[in-house]
């Protein structure tokens, strides 16, 4: 009976509903979002903010993210910070500066007698798997002042399957990596060719032999919908292939076509892109089939097997939200290192310099390469808590917000509650005097529900 409810709920999605919500909006990996941060926030502000946080509490478990921007080949869809190069001297030059940034952070902790409690380490990019094994090992060695590798709960590396073999994957496992994330994007050869990322299915199947699977507690696939030449039917086939390969987690990302910002996206023909309705239905179909195949719908674009740690955290209501997706509840604090990396710590955000030139320039001056940041005020903290609870757990208990921030929820958010009524009428939301509960239909459009609480969007409209 419950399965029928799931189907009926998602079958309420029609062309008019898709058109109504076919507007861009934040994914709320932060609040306020990056566009609202200030370029006046400097490395001095960063250290002062970090110092204040640790002066109030020495017990801050944290997640550490390292951004390695180099890739062997340009993927036309990409909107990440990347540098396409086959010159390994450039990678070594980058690592030299990254190690200096690591030293600056390590020196801060030493100066203030703080022992960082890194629970999660994430290597992303770009393609961190593009590094040779010796470079990977050297990076781990340089991280030792910050990271006790014996105490890590999760050690993740993003993998471009064209840059690894079984030997390299086993090497990662021997060094403590327990989760790998494959940049799959698509299995369809025609789509792969259209986006300049050709990687035969046989290559992926070979890498996912049982001996490799045994090396890691979790394997993730990143898959993109909305790419050129994709159709609703072809994407169903892609998801079926993914299901047969049986990753523990899947991230089904929406391709964002913005050639005015990402010039290389002009290589993609707009005429070959699926329209908004077709694109939305690709995702809806995916939600249905993954739910039927014992995957939990974690949130926005994340799915995980119901037996895994992420699904269990979802069921317990302990999920968080940050720039790496949905942490399981070990920590809300994230420190980023490397160009364009993002930090979300206590009540402030920051971002590293976007270009290697600016990144190198700051580090040579013995400064952390901060290009922008933001310190949250009380209203920001309240709204962040509300948005992140909704987008992580699809549920909000008003009393918990009232207790934490000493407010009357219904009075504080009087206007927002009025604005939520149309979601109630469209069966996306169940709203009472004490709580908010997002339906399965509402979860497909959950970012739009969260946008109601975004004060910065309101100010833009005003």
DAVEN-V943387 format. One line per field, one symbol per residue. psi: psi as a letter, one per 20 degrees, with the letter a starting at -180 (. if undefined). burial: I if it has 9 or more other ideal C-beta (glycine too) atoms within 8 Angstrom, else O. A space follows every 10 residues. Layout:
psi = ???
burial = ???
This chain:
psi = hhhhggghgh iiprhhgghh jmqqrqilir pqrhiirpji oahghghggg ggghhhpimn qrqpppooiq qhqpphipjr oqpoqjoihh ghgghghghh gggggghggg hjlpopmohp ppoabbnhih qrhhhghhgh ghihhhpoii jphpoqpppo iijrahgggh ggghjipjpq opnggqhohg gghhjlmooq hhgggghkrh hghiiqippq ppqpqjrqiq rgghhggghg gghhilqhqp onqppoomih gnhiiiipph iiqqrhgggg hggggggghh hhkkqpngqf jpqqqiirhg hhhghikjqa paijdnqijh qipppqqqpj qqpopdkqqr qrqhqhghgg gghhjkqplp hrapppaggg gghgggghhg igijqpohhh ggghjlrogh ghkghhhghi hhhghjkipo paiirppprg ghhhkhhhgh hhjohhhghg h.
burial = OOOOOIIOII OIIOOOIIIO OOOOOIOIOI IIIIOOIOOO IOIOIIIOII IOIIOOOOOI IIIIIIIIII IIOIIIIIOO OIIOOOOOOI IIOIIOIIII IIIIIIOIIO OOOOOOIIII IIIIIIIIII IOOOIIIIII OIIOOIIOIO OIOIIIIIII IOIIOIOIII IIIOIIIIII IIIIIIIIOO IIOIIIIOIO OOIIOOIIOO OIIOIIOIII IIIIIIIIII OIOIIIIIII IIIOIOIIII IIIIIOIOIO OOOOIOOIOO OOIIOOIIII IIIIIIIIII IOOOIIIIIO OIIIIOOIOI IOIIOOOOII IIIIIIIIOI IOIIIIIIII IIIIIOOIII IIIIOIOIII IIIOOOIIII IIIIIIOOOI IIIIIIIIII IIIIIIOIOO IIOOIOIOII OOIOOIIOOI IOIIOIIIIO IOOOIIIIII IIIIIIIIII IIIIOIIOOO OO
